[in-house]
Amino acid sequence: MKIAIVSRHDPTNVSAWSGTPYFITREIKKISDDVVIVRATRLSWVLMLTKICRYIFKQFGLSVDLSVTKAYSKAAGREIQKKLDDLKPEVVVGIAASPELANVKSSAPILHISDATFAIMTDYYPEVSQVPRWLLREGNEIERKIIENSFYSIFPSHWAMNSAHKDYHANLDKLRFIRLGANVGTLPTVNEEYLAAKFNNRCNILFMGKDWGRKGGDIILSAFEHIGKAGVDAQLYIVGCDPFSGNPPEGVTVYENIKKSDPAQFELYNKLFSEASLFVLPTQAEAYGLVFAEAAAFATPVIAPETGGIPSVVDEGKSGLLLPLSADGKEYADTIMALWQDKAKLHEMATYARDKYMNELNWDKWRDDFGSLLKSLEATSPEKTPSH
């Protein structure tokens, strides 16, 4: 089966979009030996200009993304259309490529993969919520088109899938729920010795995120201060940003930038998860959160808010604890300390989390589910095709 992968982000770059296009492409290549990557390379300058515009308009309290304009979508669509016409693929897979594929007329079925819809992004993420009305109209029209034109729209959370149905009136027969896998390296054996090392000594708290504000950095720092005052032996590891400009408080270790493309740094990334007692991320907005799947891979219990797509990755009370979005530092501290005192619960959560990774949150599982979807395309006759 000849498959064309259309992606906004570079699928050969393991760091692009948290590595999702890279890993999806890797898994699809295990299904088919005829996979071609298609991108709107002539318009890469628009994406660069978008970054500049975002910064400028942000100063005025507005969010402007040129890549969700009708003009960009049509121009990108023309370039993608020509390449697809030449390639003649049997299936087109779009990875976060709503604008690029919305105006493409394809005789081959389109499988649209995304972690959110335009509607919930603009209604949920603070940094993209102040969208001008004209851009809101154009962005929603692009999203409506890609969902309507796709044979299937595939989402990793019920939160996103429900938006496609509610906000864009998508036929439920055209929606599919497939969780994304954890982007991890070699995993440790989870046994009593491994769990004892995680839970019987110091409480190592791991926090990850580039956006200190949106990821709840001030909340985790406040929680850590409360924990310290309570006399709990703890260490906080912050990965992805440095809010302290090189001078972190006592008990805090910062890794501002860990590149997964660097084998040594990727090993460090995995080591931090392996040695973490708890993964705590008080994020204020999260479409999915691959880091929660990665925590599960290393049998690390999670404490996070019940928001966005997180409940599709973290099972409340089983692989972690989900707090109200309004929870403050003291509430997180109280939750951390109560759980830390319950070693039996920690062991139970860790074991459940690893099992969840093995059964649901790995790329082998994603490939099996996606492969079944491809087989269903081959078996589907025209009269059974989901209505557009």
BALODREN-91974 format. One record per residue: residue in one letter; x, y, z of N, C-alpha, C in turn. Coordinates in pm, whole numbers, padded with zeros to 5 digits, always signed. Layout:
BALODREN-91974
AXYZXYZXYZ ...
//
This chain:
BALODREN-91974
M+00084-00120+00000+00000+00000+00000+00088+00125+00000 K+00065+00212-00097+00142+00335-00106+00077+00442-00018 I+00153+00493+00078+00100+00588+00175+00178+00719+00166 A+00106+00829+00152+00167+00962+00155+00140+01024+00291 I+00245+01069+00358+00231+01135+00487+00249+01285+00469 V+00145+01360+00500+00149+01506+00492+00160+01560+00634 S+00266+01636+00659+00288+01685+00795+00339+01828+00793 R+00283+01909+00881+00333+02045+00900+00476+02040+00954 H+00499+01948+01048+00630+01936+01113+00715+01830+01042 D+00845+01844+01053+00938+01754+00987+00936+01615+01052 P+00888+01513+00984+00880+01379+01042+01016+01311+01061 T+01122+01373+01009+01255+01315+01029+01324+01373+01152 N+01260+01472+01213+01317+01540+01331+01248+01490+01457 V+01320+01416+01540+01261+01356+01660+01218+01461+01762 S+01264+01585+01746+01228+01691+01841+01106+01771+01796 A+01065+01757+01670+00953+01835+01618+00820+01786+01674 W+00741+01879+01725+00608+01851+01783+00616+01732+01880 S+00710+01742+01973+00733+01640+02076+00768+01503+02017 G+00812+01502+01891+00852+01376+01828+00738+01297+01768 T+00615+01348+01779+00499+01272+01733+00503+01239+01583 P+00530+01336+01493+00537+01301+01350+00647+01197+01322 Y+00758+01210+01393+00870+01116+01374+00827+00973+01409 F+00765+00956+01525+00728+00822+01569+00610+00766+01489 I+00515+00851+01451+00404+00804+01368+00458+00755+01233 T+00548+00833+01174+00607+00794+01045+00686+00664+01059 R+00760+00653+01167+00838+00530+01191+00746+00408+01196 E+00633+00421+01265+00542+00307+01278+00471+00276+01147 I+00435+00378+01071+00369+00354+00943+00463+00283+00847 K+00592+00316+00855+00691+00249+00769+00707+00102+00805 K+00666+00064+00925+00668-00077+00963+00548-00151+00903 I+00445-00075+00867+00325-00133+00806+00340-00143+00655 S+00399-00038+00596+00414-00033+00451+00558+00002+00414 D+00607-00060+00307+00742-00029+00261+00740+00076+00151 D+00623+00136+00129+00610+00241+00027+00546+00365+00090 V+00628+00439+00165+00582+00558+00237+00658+00680+00187 V+00585+00785+00153+00646+00907+00102+00602+01025+00188 I+00696+01110+00225+00665+01230+00304+00640+01347+00210 V+00529+01416+00232+00492+01530+00148+00473+01653+00236 R+00543+01761+00201+00531+01884+00280+00522+02005+00187 A+00460+02111+00237+00449+02236+00160+00575+02319+00183 T+00684+02274+00125+00815+02335+00152+00828+02477+00097 R+00754+02508-00010+00766+02642-00070+00711+02750+00022 L+00628+02709+00117+00565+02808+00206+00624+02806+00347 S+00743+02750+00361+00806+02746+00493+00830+02887+00546 W+00846+02983+00454+00868+03122+00497+00745+03177+00569 V+00626+03129+00533+00504+03175+00600+00505+03131+00747 L+00553+03009+00771+00558+02959+00908+00659+03039+00991 M+00769+03079+00926+00867+03164+00996+00806+03301+01025 L+00734+03356+00927+00670+03486+00944+00564+03479+01054 T+00497+03364+01064+00395+03346+01167+00454+03362+01306 K+00574+03308+01327+00639+03321+01457+00663+03467+01492 I+00705+03544+01391+00730+03687+01413+00600+03760+01443 C+00496+03728+01364+00366+03793+01383+00307+03760+01520 R+00323+03635+01562+00272+03596+01693+00333+03682+01802 Y+00465+03702+01791+00535+03781+01893+00486+03925+01893 I+00473+03983+01772+00432+04124+01761+00289+04143+01812 F+00197+04060+01763+00057+04077+01801+00032+04041+01947 K+00119+03957+02002+00106+03921+02144+00120+04043+02233 Q+00200+04140+02187+00219+04263+02264+00089+04343+02274 F-00002+04318+02180-00131+04388+02179-00245+04298+02229 G-00205+04184+02288-00305+04094+02344-00380+04012+02241 L-00322+03996+02122-00387+03920+02016-00304+03798+01976 S-00371+03697+01925-00303+03578+01875-00332+03565+01726 V-00229+03579+01644-00246+03573+01498-00154+03465+01442 D-00215+03364+01382-00141+03254+01321-00174+03251+01171 L-00078+03294+01089-00103+03303+00946-00127+03168+00881 S-00084+03060+00947-00099+02927+00888-00242+02875+00896 V-00329+02945+00968-00470+02903+00970-00557+03001+00893 T-00494+03076+00802-00570+03164+00715-00612+03089+00589 K-00719+03138+00528-00768+03078+00404-00662+03086+00294 A-00589+03198+00291-00487+03218+00187-00376+03113+00198 Y-00326+03091+00320-00220+02991+00338-00271+02852+00305 S-00390+02820+00353-00446+02687+00332-00461+02656+00183 K-00507+02755+00106-00525+02733-00037-00390+02720-00108 A-00294+02805-00070-00162+02800-00133-00090+02669-00100 A-00095+02630+00028-00032+02504+00069-00103+02387+00003 G-00235+02397-00007-00313+02291-00069-00276+02269-00214 R-00250+02378-00287-00211+02365-00428-00079+02290-00442 E+00017+02322-00354+00146+02254-00360+00132+02106-00323 I+00057+02079-00217+00035+01941-00174-00042+01864-00281 Q-00144+01929-00339-00226+01866-00443-00141+01817-00560 K-00052+01905-00607+00033+01869-00721+00121+01748-00688 K+00178+01749-00568+00266+01639-00529+00187+01508-00516 L+00067+01516-00461-00015+01395-00446-00062+01343-00582 D-00095+01436-00672-00138+01395-00807-00026+01319-00877 D+00098+01362-00855+00213+01295-00916+00240+01159-00851 L+00223+01153-00719+00255+01030-00644+00148+00923-00658 K+00022+00966-00666-00092+00875-00671-00091+00772-00556 P-00093+00820-00431-00094+00728-00317-00229+00660-00302 E-00229+00548-00231-00355+00478-00202-00421+00532-00075 V-00338+00590+00013-00388+00651+00137-00306+00776+00165 V-00373+00880+00215-00304+01002+00257-00322+01016+00408 V-00210+01027+00480-00214+01044+00625-00167+01184+00659 G-00254+01262+00722-00218+01397+00763-00186+01401+00911 I-00070+01455+00946-00030+01467+01087-00031+01615+01124 A-00130+01655+01202-00146+01797+01240-00134+01886+01117 A-00204+01849+01011-00193+01919+00883-00328+01969+00834 S-00408+02023+00924-00541+02072+00885-00534+02175+00773 P-00455+02284+00786-00452+02384+00678-00395+02329+00548 E-00296+02241+00558-00231+02187+00439-00323+02095+00358 L-00415+02026+00425-00499+01928+00356-00645+01970+00338 A-00686+02078+00404-00828+02116+00402-00880+02141+00261 N-00795+02193+00172-00840+02226+00037-00788+02130-00069 V-00741+02014-00025-00692+01913-00119-00806+01820-00160 K-00817+01795-00290-00915+01700-00343-00842+01570-00370 S-00868+01471-00288-00793+01345-00300-00887+01230-00332 S-00849+01151-00434-00927+01031-00464-00894+00921-00364 A-00776+00933-00301-00737+00838-00196-00795+00886-00063 P-00834+00795+00025-00888+00835+00154-00784+00910+00238 I-00830+01015+00306-00744+01093+00394-00770+01052+00538 L-00663+01021+00610-00671+00993+00753-00607+01110+00826 H-00689+01185+00895-00646+01309+00962-00613+01279+01108 I-00487+01302+01147-00443+01277+01284-00411+01410+01352 S-00472+01433+01467-00444+01555+01542-00473+01531+01690 D-00420+01618+01775-00447+01603+01919-00554+01699+01968 A-00603+01785+01877-00705+01883+01916-00773+01938+01792 T-00877+02017+01812-00941+02088+01703-00915+02237+01720 F-00936+02312+01615-00916+02457+01622-01008+02519+01727 A-01130+02470+01735-01228+02526+01829-01183+02514+01973 I-01139+02395+02014-01100+02381+02155-00965+02445+02184 M-00879+02455+02082-00752+02523+02103-00775+02670+02135 T-00859+02735+02056-00882+02879+02075-00971+02908+02195 D-01041+02807+02242-01129+02826+02357-01064+02780+02487 Y-00939+02730+02476-00878+02661+02589-00738+02713+02623 Y-00650+02717+02523-00513+02761+02547-00507+02914+02557 P-00455+02967+02668-00450+03113+02686-00375+03185+02575 E-00264+03124+02528-00180+03194+02430-00243+03202+02291 V-00349+03125+02266-00414+03132+02134-00562+03165+02147 S-00601+03216+02262-00743+03241+02285-00790+03377+02231 Q-00697+03472+02219-00735+03606+02173-00717+03617+02021 V-00800+03542+01949-00792+03539+01804-00891+03638+01744 P-00847+03722+01647-00940+03814+01581-01057+03738+01517 R-01172+03801+01510-01292+03733+01460-01275+03678+01319 W-01210+03755+01231-01194+03710+01093-01109+03583+01087 L-01006+03576+01174-00919+03459+01176-00990+03340+01241 L-01075+03370+01338-01153+03265+01402-01244+03197+01299 R-01306+03279+01214-01394+03225+01109-01315+03138+01011 E-01200+03189+00968-01121+03115+00869-01063+02986+00929 G-01015+02994+01052-00959+02875+01117-01063+02767+01137 N-01183+02807+01178-01291+02709+01198-01337+02649+01065 E-01335+02729+00959-01375+02677+00828-01273+02574+00779 I-01145+02600+00802-01040+02505+00764-01058+02374+00841 E-01085+02385+00971-01104+02265+01052-01227+02187+01008 R-01334+02259+00976-01455+02192+00930-01428+02115+00801 K-01351+02177+00711-01322+02113+00582-01239+01987+00598 I-01133+01992+00681-01046+01875+00693-01121+01759+00757 I-01206+01788+00855-01283+01682+00919-01386+01625+00821 E-01448+01713+00744-01549+01670+00647-01487+01589+00534 N-01367+01630+00488-01304+01565+00373-01228+01438+00409 S-01203+01417+00537-01126+01299+00579-01216+01176+00589 F-01159+01064+00553-01231+00937+00568-01246+00908+00717 Y-01135+00927+00791-01138+00918+00937-01059+01034+00996 S-01107+01088+01108-01029+01181+01189-00992+01107+01316 I-00864+01105+01346-00812+01023+01456-00758+01113+01567 F-00808+01093+01688-00767+01175+01802-00720+01085+01917 P-00625+01133+01999-00575+01053+02111-00652+01072+02241 S-00753+01160+02239-00831+01183+02361-00979+01196+02327 H-01063+01158+02421-01207+01175+02403-01243+01323+02402 W-01165+01402+02472-01186+01548+02478-01181+01608+02338 A-01079+01573+02260-01064+01625+02124-01168+01564+02031 M-01192+01435+02045-01289+01367+01959-01429+01424+01979 N-01464+01452+02103-01595+01509+02132-01611+01647+02069 S-01500+01723+02062-01505+01855+02000-01533+01843+01850 A-01471+01745+01785-01494+01726+01641-01642+01699+01615 H-01704+01623+01704-01846+01591+01690-01935+01710+01725 K-01904+01774+01838-01989+01882+01889-01970+02013+01811 D-01844+02051+01787-01817+02181+01726-01822+02179+01574 Y-01799+02060+01513-01796+02054+01367-01895+01952+01310 H-01980+01900+01398-02088+01809+01358-02035+01689+01278 A-01919+01640+01318-01860+01525+01250-01943+01400+01276 N-01960+01321+01173-02028+01192+01185-01945+01103+01278 L-02007+01046+01379-01934+00963+01475-01867+00844+01407 D-01922+00799+01295-01862+00687+01222-01726+00724+01163 K-01702+00855+01150-01576+00902+01091-01471+00937+01195 L-01503+00920+01323-01410+00956+01430-01350+00830+01492 R-01221+00834+01519-01153+00721+01581-01064+00769+01696 F-01060+00689+01801-00981+00720+01920-00862+00625+01926 I-00742+00680+01906-00619+00601+01916-00518+00683+01995 R-00479+00632+02111-00382+00704+02195-00244+00705+02129 L-00172+00814+02150-00035+00823+02102+00057+00749+02200 G+00167+00696+02149+00260+00621+02233+00362+00711+02301 A+00425+00656+02403+00530+00728+02476+00659+00726+02395 N+00727+00840+02391+00853+00851+02318+00969+00824+02414 V+00998+00697+02436+01099+00659+02536+01203+00567+02474 G+01312+00548+02547+01418+00459+02503+01404+00323+02570 T+01517+00263+02604+01516+00132+02669+01455+00145+02809 L+01361+00059+02839+01290+00068+02967+01348-00027+03070 P+01346+00013+03196+01396-00074+03303+01296-00184+03336 T+01344-00288+03398+01256-00392+03449+01191-00342+03577 V+01060-00347+03582+00989-00299+03702+00968-00417+03796 N+01046-00417+03904+01034-00520+04006+01041-00454+04144 E+01043-00533+04249+01043-00477+04384+01167-00392+04410 E+01279-00434+04356+01403-00357+04374+01392-00220+04308 Y+01337-00218+04187+01320-00091+04113+01225+00002+04188 L+01113-00051+04236+01014+00030+04306+01066+00077+04441 A+01146-00007+04507+01203+00033+04635+01296+00153+04617 A+01373+00152+04508+01463+00264+04481+01385+00392+04453 K+01265+00380+04394+01183+00498+04363+01116+00556+04487 F+01075+00467+04579+00984+00510+04685+01038+00500+04828 N+01150+00436+04849+01195+00412+04987+01297+00512+05039 N+01339+00605+04955+01440+00701+05000+01384+00844+04990 R+01455+00930+04923+01410+01069+04906+01297+01075+04803 C+01206+01169+04822+01096+01189+04727+01146+01277+04612 N+01171+01214+04498+01218+01287+04380+01098+01328+04295 I+01075+01458+04285+00960+01510+04211+01009+01564+04076 L+00948+01515+03969+00988+01556+03835+00881+01645+03773 F+00925+01758+03716+00837+01853+03647+00898+01880+03510 M+00815+01881+03405+00864+01907+03270+00776+02006+03198 G+00839+02098+03124+00762+02192+03044+00845+02312+03004 K+00827+02356+02879+00900+02474+02832+00832+02603+02878 D+00700+02599+02889+00624+02717+02928+00598+02713+03078 W+00684+02778+03154+00677+02775+03300+00539+02818+03352 G+00483+02921+03291+00354+02971+03337+00240+02875+03310 R+00223+02835+03183+00110+02749+03147+00123+02610+03209 K+00245+02562+03225+00264+02428+03281+00249+02425+03433 G+00222+02540+03493+00199+02543+03638+00326+02546+03719 G+00430+02610+03666+00558+02616+03736+00550+02680+03873 D+00478+02790+03883+00466+02858+04013+00393+02769+04115 I+00301+02687+04065+00226+02598+04154+00317+02488+04209 I+00397+02426+04122+00485+02319+04169+00592+02375+04262 L+00639+02497+04235+00741+02557+04322+00681+02587+04460 S+00559+02637+04461+00490+02663+04588+00469+02532+04664 A+00429+02427+04591+00408+02296+04654+00538+02245+04716 F+00648+02262+04643+00778+02215+04691+00818+02290+04819 E+00788+02418+04824+00819+02497+04944+00738+02448+05063 H+00610+02417+05042+00525+02363+05149+00579+02229+05198 I+00623+02147+05103+00676+02014+05138+00802+02028+05222 G+00888+02124+05184+01011+02147+05259+00982+02193+05401 K+00885+02282+05416+00849+02331+05549+00792+02220+05637 A+00732+02119+05572+00675+02007+05647+00782+01905+05687 G+00905+01928+05643+01015+01840+05682+01032+01716+05597 V+00966+01710+05482+00979+01594+05394+01108+01606+05314 D+01185+01498+05310+01309+01496+05233+01272+01482+05085 A+01288+01590+05009+01245+01589+04869+01342+01668+04782 Q+01341+01635+04654+01420+01706+04554+01330+01731+04434 L+01336+01853+04379+01255+01888+04263+01345+01899+04140 Y+01310+01826+04036+01383+01831+03909+01296+01901+03805 I+01348+02009+03748+01275+02086+03648+01343+02067+03513 V+01266+02024+03414+01321+01998+03280+01244+02081+03177 G+01318+02150+03091+01255+02222+02980+01263+02372+02988 C+01291+02427+03105+01302+02572+03120+01384+02604+03245 D+01429+02727+03254+01504+02771+03372+01448+02905+03419 P+01349+02900+03508+01289+03025+03557+01377+03098+03657 F+01490+03038+03694+01576+03096+03797+01704+03158+03740 S+01716+03159+03608+01833+03218+03541+01964+03165+03596 G+01968+03034+03617+02092+02970+03660+02115+02967+03809 N+02021+03021+03888+02035+03021+04034+01912+02959+04101 P+01895+02829+04089+01777+02764+04147+01783+02760+04299 P+01668+02753+04365+01664+02743+04511+01725+02610+04556 E+01754+02602+04683+01809+02479+04739+01709+02364+04720 G+01761+02251+04678+01676+02134+04658+01615+02125+04520 V+01647+02223+04433+01593+02224+04297+01706+02207+04196 T+01690+02112+04105+01787+02089+03998+01720+02119+03865 V+01787+02197+03781+01728+02242+03654+01806+02186+03535 Y+01731+02130+03439+01785+02092+03309+01705+02172+03206 E+01761+02283+03163+01684+02376+03079+01645+02316+02945 N+01734+02239+02887+01705+02186+02753+01769+02049+02735 I+01687+01947+02724+01736+01812+02696+01691+01773+02556 K+01786+01747+02468+01755+01712+02330+01746+01561+02314 K+01628+01515+02275+01609+01372+02255+01688+01320+02135 S+01725+01411+02045+01801+01370+01927+01945+01336+01962 D+01990+01378+02080+02125+01348+02128+02116+01224+02217 P+02180+01113+02179+02169+00987+02255+02201+01002+02403 A+02306+01077+02435+02345+01094+02575+02238+01171+02652 Q+02182+01275+02589+02079+01354+02656+01948+01277+02666 F+01920+01195+02564+01799+01113+02569+01810+01010+02682 E+01930+00960+02704+01953+00867+02814+01929+00936+02948 L+01973+01062+02958+01948+01140+03080+01799+01161+03101 Y+01728+01191+02993+01583+01211+02997+01514+01087+03056 N+01552+00971+03005+01494+00845+03054+01534+00818+03199 K+01657+00854+03234+01706+00833+03370+01627+00915+03471 L+01591+01037+03433+01514+01123+03523+01377+01062+03552 F+01313+01007+03450+01184+00940+03470+01201+00814+03554 S+01310+00742+03528+01334+00617+03599+01354+00640+03748 E+01422+00749+03783+01455+00776+03923+01350+00863+03993 A+01254+00914+03917+01151+01000+03976+01055+00919+04062 S+01021+00973+04178+00920+00910+04263+00781+00947+04214 L+00767+01073+04172+00639+01123+04124+00662+01218+04007 F+00572+01215+03911+00573+01314+03804+00458+01409+03831 V+00490+01534+03860+00388+01632+03898+00388+01746+03797 L+00275+01766+03732+00264+01871+03630+00129+01942+03646 P+00127+02056+03716+00001+02129+03739-00039+02214+03619 T-00025+02160+03499-00050+02234+03376-00191+02292+03373 Q-00202+02410+03319-00332+02477+03313-00405+02451+03182 A-00337+02387+03086-00399+02351+02959-00315+02243+02893 E-00377+02133+02852-00302+02023+02793-00392+01943+02699 A-00358+01942+02570-00440+01870+02473-00429+01719+02492 Y-00310+01671+02526-00290+01527+02547-00186+01505+02657 G-00062+01538+02627+00044+01523+02726+00118+01392+02712 L+00209+01385+02613+00289+01264+02594+00373+01233+02718 V+00407+01336+02794+00490+01314+02913+00420+01223+03014 F+00287+01223+03014+00214+01137+03107+00226+00990+03063 A+00229+00969+02932+00251+00833+02880+00393+00789+02911 E+00487+00882+02903+00626+00851+02932+00644+00819+03080 A+00574+00891+03166+00578+00861+03309+00528+00719+03334 A+00420+00682+03267+00364+00547+03282+00464+00441+03240 A+00541+00469+03134+00640+00373+03085+00743+00340+03192 F+00773+00438+03277+00873+00419+03383+00808+00393+03520 A+00679+00357+03517+00607+00323+03640+00612+00438+03741 T+00598+00560+03690+00602+00678+03777+00462+00735+03793 P+00406+00730+03914+00273+00787+03937+00268+00936+03904 V+00151+00981+03859+00132+01118+03813+00038+01193+03907 I+00068+01322+03927-00027+01413+03991-00042+01532+03898 A-00164+01556+03852-00191+01659+03752-00337+01702+03763 P-00375+01808+03693-00515+01850+03697-00602+01769+03601 E-00728+01764+03630-00823+01696+03542-00870+01797+03438 T-00795+01804+03329-00826+01902+03226-00783+01851+03089 G-00847+01901+02984-00809+01867+02848-00809+01717+02822 G-00701+01670+02757-00692+01529+02722-00626+01442+02827 I-00587+01500+02941-00515+01425+03044-00590+01301+03092 P-00723+01309+03116-00794+01189+03164-00791+01071+03067 S-00754+01094+02940-00742+00983+02846-00607+00914+02858 V-00514+00976+02932-00380+00919+02951-00360+00871+03094 V-00415+00945+03189-00398+00914+03331-00531+00866+03389 D-00532+00748+03445-00654+00695+03508-00657+00739+03654 E-00754+00822+03687-00766+00878+03821-00772+00769+03928 G-00683+00784+04027-00680+00691+04139-00609+00561+04109 K-00568+00541+03984-00504+00415+03945-00360+00435+03899 S-00340+00519+03796-00203+00548+03753-00158+00685+03804 G-00250+00755+03868-00216+00886+03922-00335+00949+03990 L-00316+01073+04031-00423+01149+04097-00449+01276+04017 L-00575+01301+03986-00614+01420+03910-00686+01518+04001 L-00630+01637+04012-00685+01740+04099-00768+01840+04019 P-00849+01920+04088-00923+02026+04017-00825+02122+03951 L-00865+02181+03841-00778+02275+03770-00742+02394+03859 S-00828+02424+03955-00806+02539+04044-00712+02509+04160 A-00665+02385+04173-00581+02347+04287-00455+02433+04293 D-00421+02478+04415-00302+02563+04432-00185+02482+04486 G-00076+02551+04517+00044+02484+04563+00024+02403+04689 K-00053+02455+04784-00076+02382+04908-00154+02253+04884 E-00253+02260+04794-00331+02140+04763-00244+02034+04696 Y-00155+02078+04609-00063+01982+04547+00033+01925+04651 A+00081+02010+04740+00172+01964+04845+00104+01862+04935 D-00019+01891+04976-00093+01798+05063-00114+01664+04993 T-00145+01669+04863-00166+01546+04786-00037+01466+04773 I+00072+01536+04745+00203+01469+04732+00242+01403+04863 M+00228+01476+04974+00271+01423+05103+00183+01306+05149 A+00053+01315+05123-00036+01205+05162-00004+01079+05083 L+00021+01096+04953+00054+00980+04869+00191+00924+04906 W+00285+01012+04938+00421+00968+04974+00421+00883+05101 Q+00327+00908+05188+00317+00831+05312+00256+00693+05289 D+00187+00676+05178+00117+00550+05150+00198+00468+05049 K+00299+00396+05099+00388+00322+05011+00315+00212+04933 A+00218+00151+04997+00143+00045+04929+00070+00102+04808 K+00011+00222+04824-00060+00286+04714+00036+00325+04603 L+00154+00373+04641+00255+00410+04542+00295+00290+04457 H+00320+00177+04523+00357+00055+04451+00243+00011+04359 E+00121+00021+04409+00004-00019+04331-00012+00069+04207 M+00003+00201+04227-00009+00295+04115+00102+00273+04012 A+00223+00252+04061+00337+00233+03971+00317+00110+03884 T+00273+00002+03945+00250-00122+03870+00139-00105+03768 Y+00031-00038+03809-00081-00013+03718-00037+00075+03601 A+00042+00179+03632+00088+00271+03528+00171+00198+03423 R+00261+00112+03469+00344+00037+03374+00257-00056+03289 D+00159-00120+03351+00068-00208+03276-00011-00127+03173 K-00051-00006+03211-00125+00079+03118-00038+00116+02999 Y+00089+00145+03026+00181+00173+02916+00193+00052+02824 M+00212-00066+02883+00232-00187+02804+00109-00221+02719 N-00010-00189+02771-00134-00228+02703-00193-00118+02615 E-00166+00009+02648-00237+00117+02579-00150+00232+02528 L-00039+00260+02595+00033+00385+02569+00168+00366+02501 N+00179+00265+02418+00305+00241+02347+00282+00244+02196 W+00389+00259+02122+00377+00273+01977+00341+00143+01907 D+00372+00028+01967+00328-00099+01909+00175-00106+01907 K+00115-00061+02017-00031-00059+02026-00088+00039+01924 W-00024+00156+01911-00070+00254+01813-00065+00194+01673 R+00046+00126+01641+00061+00067+01508-00045-00041+01482 D-00074-00121+01583-00177-00224+01567-00313-00161+01538 D-00347-00057+01616-00477+00008+01597-00485+00079+01461 F-00376+00147+01425-00375+00217+01297-00374+00118+01181 G-00300+00009+01199-00297-00095+01096-00435-00155+01073 S-00510-00173+01180-00647-00225+01167-00735-00128+01089 L-00708+00002+01111-00784+00105+01039-00753+00099+00889 L-00626+00078+00856-00588+00067+00715-00652-00056+00651 K-00656-00166+00725-00719-00287+00672-00868-00266+00649 S-00929-00187+00737-01072-00160+00720-01098-00078+00594 L-01000+00005+00555-01014+00082+00431-01016-00011+00311 E-00928-00111+00315-00919-00206+00204-01048-00287+00192 A-01110-00313+00308-01230-00398+00309-01359-00320+00290 T-01350-00186+00297-01471-00104+00291-01513-00081+00146 S-01634-00118+00117-01687-00093-00017-01741+00048-00023 P-01757+00107-00142-01802+00246-00154-01930+00276-00080 E-02026+00180-00082-02153+00209-00016-02142+00212+00135 K-02028+00157+00189-02010+00158+00334-01925+00274+00381 T-01876+00354+00286-01791+00466+00321-01866+00565+00408 P-01805+00610+00521-01872+00709+00605-01909+00832+00524 S-02030+00880+00542-02078+00993+00462-02001+01119+00493 H-01977+01199+00392-01908+01327+00407-02010+01439+00415 
//
